[in-house]
């Protein structure tokens, strides 16, 4: 799971770097693409966690599902922040 999260962070940083190198209208498009990538990556991570939880039971299953929900929420929050920042700079 650490490899997935590390890959997600690297992809997010790379995409954010590309968005900073673009011109004004392209910056916003790049920020949107970055936000979409963040959401997709965190959703994929959360889906993998949900799949793991399916093989569990009881409290362990509940904890894994809660962690998956937290990963999803974190990704959505980060993506929203990226979009908001792009909106404020344009």
Secondary structure, DSSP 8 states (H G I E B T S, - for coil): -HHHHHHHHHHHHHHHHHHHHS-HHHHHHHHHHHHHHHHHHHHHHHHHHHHHHHT--HHHHHHHHHHHHHHHHHHHHHHHHHHHHHHHH-
